Each structure stands twice: as structure tokens, then as C-alpha cells.
């Protein structure tokens, strides 16, 4: 892929992740799961597709730019800290898990969702200076099984379509 095409594709992925993140705010998930802060993690679909389709380097760039722009457009500094705390740990874990042959994209996604929750709880403990917040983590980890599976399913479907495209797109094996 040419450099200009790669930059344009990364820009599209960042935009898509921002739109999904914004749309996610409109989904009243707390009506179904009455836990504060629960989200599906729709932007993680873009992170997963980027990781498998473009590779680690581009996935990192897309993730960090999305976190920064998300904070600029509506998250504020605390939103940035929580987003970056969870996202960095999630992508680190997903990048490592992707290299382990026993993990499918579903396992990679579930591990990423769990890591994201751990990262956010860690940031909350630091920012609020209270270890008691970590008592919320077991509930979040159970939810991560379902949200991680859902985002993994969506990413797997997108990757199946991309692989079948006539351009002969190849999935990155490892970076």
C-alpha cells in the first residue's frame, strides 16, 4: 500500500472510530445493565480491524489520535486520561494476544475489553486516590466477556468482507 493511501485509510479509520464512539453515547445501555459507565466499546471494532488489517504501528497511531480527538471534541482531560489509560493497556494486550495462535479475534477482543476495564479502574484509583473503586472491577470483567465478544464478532465480520474484496487485501500477521 502506498504511503498516501495508508495515511488516507488511517484518517478514515480515525473518523470512523470517533463517530462510533459518539454514537455509543446515544445507546442507553444502563437501562439493560444498571452499572455506571458501561459501554459497548464500539470504537474498539476499529482498533481490532486496524490491528488485523493494517498492523500494530497503524493501530497505535489510530488509537492515540482517536483518544486525543475524542477528548478535544467532548471528553475533556478526565475523559482523555480514562480513555488513554484503558486504551493503551487494551491495545498492548490485544497486540500480544494476536501473536498467540490459540486466540482467535474473539479471544483477542475479550482480552482487550477486560484490559480496557482494568486500565480505566487503575486510572480511577489513581485520580480519585481510593483503592475501593477496584471493587467495581469484577462486575466490569464479567461485562467485558459480552462486550468483547460483540465487538470481536463485528470486527471478524468486517475482516471477512475485506478479505473477499477484489483488491486482494491481505491481513497483517504480526507487527
N, C-alpha and C positions, 0 to 999 in steps of 0.2 A: 504494500500500500504506500502511495506517495505521501510525503510529509504534509502537503496541503490537505489531502483527503483525510489523513489521520487527525489533523487539527480540527477540521470541519466536523468529523464524526464525534470527536471528543466534545466539541461545543454542543452538538445535538444531544449527546448523552447527558451533559450537564443540564441543559434546558429541560429535558425530559424528567430528570431526577427532581429538579426544582418544582416542576408542575405537579408531579406525583406527590411530592412532599406537601405542597399546598393543598391539593385535592384531599389528601388524607385528613386534613383538619376538618373537613366537612362531613366525614363519616362518624356518626355518633356511636362509636364502639363501646363507650361507657354504659350505654343503655343495655348492652348484652353482657358485658363483663364489667361489673361495677368496681373497677380499680383505677385510681387516678393515673393519668399519663400513659395508659395503654394505647399503643398504635400498631397498625399492621406492618409498618416498615416498607411501604410501597417503593420508596426510593432505593431500598436495598435490591430490588429487582434490577435496577440499572447497574448497581455495583456488581452484582453477580454476573450479569450479561457482559459487562465491561471486563471483568476478571477472566472469564472464559473466552470471550471473543477478541478482546484487544490485548490482554495480558496485564500483568501486575503494575507495570510502570504507568500505563494509561489509567488503570483503575484507581491508583493512588491519586493521580492528578485530578481526575473527575470527582472523586470523593472529597478531597480537600477544598477544591474550588466550590463544589456544591455546598459544603458546610459554611464556608465564608459568605457566599452569596445568600444563602438561606438566612444567616444572621443579619446581614445587611437589609434584606427585604422584609424582615419581620420577627426574627428570633431574639435580637439583642445579644448582649455579651453573655448573659447566663445561658441563653439558648445555644450560643456558639460553644461554650465550654461543655455543656452536656452532649451536644451533637458530636463534637470532636472527640471527647472522651470515649463515648460509645463507639463511634465510627472507626477510630484508629484501632482500637482493640478488636473490633469485629473484622475489619479487613486483614489485620495481621493473622488472626486465627483462620479466616477463610483461605488466605493465601497458603498457609501451611497445610491446612486440611486438604486443599485441592491437590497437593502433591502426594497425598497418601491414597493409594489405589483403592482402599476399602470404602472410601467416602464418595458417594455419588453427589450430584449437585444438591440433592435434598439434604444429605448429611452436612455438607458444607454450609448450606443456608441455615440449618437449625443451629449449628455451632456458632455461626455468625450472629444469629439473633440472640443466643444466650450470651455471647461475648459482649454484644452491644449493651445488653441489660446490666451485665457486670460492670462494664466501663461507666455507664451512667450512674449506677449506685455508688461506685467508687468516687466519682466526681461529686455526688451529693454528700457523701460522708465528709469529703474534704471541705466543700463550700459551706456546709451547714455545721461542721465541726461536731458531728454526732454519729457515733457508731450504730445507734439504734435504727437508723434508716436502713441498714443492711438486713434487718428483719423482713423487709419487703421483698428481698431478692428471691426467696423460694417461690413465691407466687409468680414473679416475673419469669422465672426459669420454666415453670410449667406452661405459661402462656407462650413462651418462646418456641416450644415444641410445635405449636399450632401455627403461629405466625411465620416461623422459619419454614415450615412445610409449605405453607401457602405461597410465600414469595419464591421458594425454590421451584414449586410447580409452575408458576408464571414464567420464571426465568428459563426453565427447561423447555417450555413450550415455545418461547421466543427463539431460543437457540436452535430448536428443531426446524423452525421456519427459516432461520438464517442459513443453516447448513444446506437446505434444499434449494436455496436461491441459485439462479443460473450463473452467477458470477464466480462460483467455485470458492466460496468463503471457507476458510479453514479456521478451526477453533485452536486457540493457543494452548499448547500442552502444559508448559510451565515457564515461569519467569521469575 
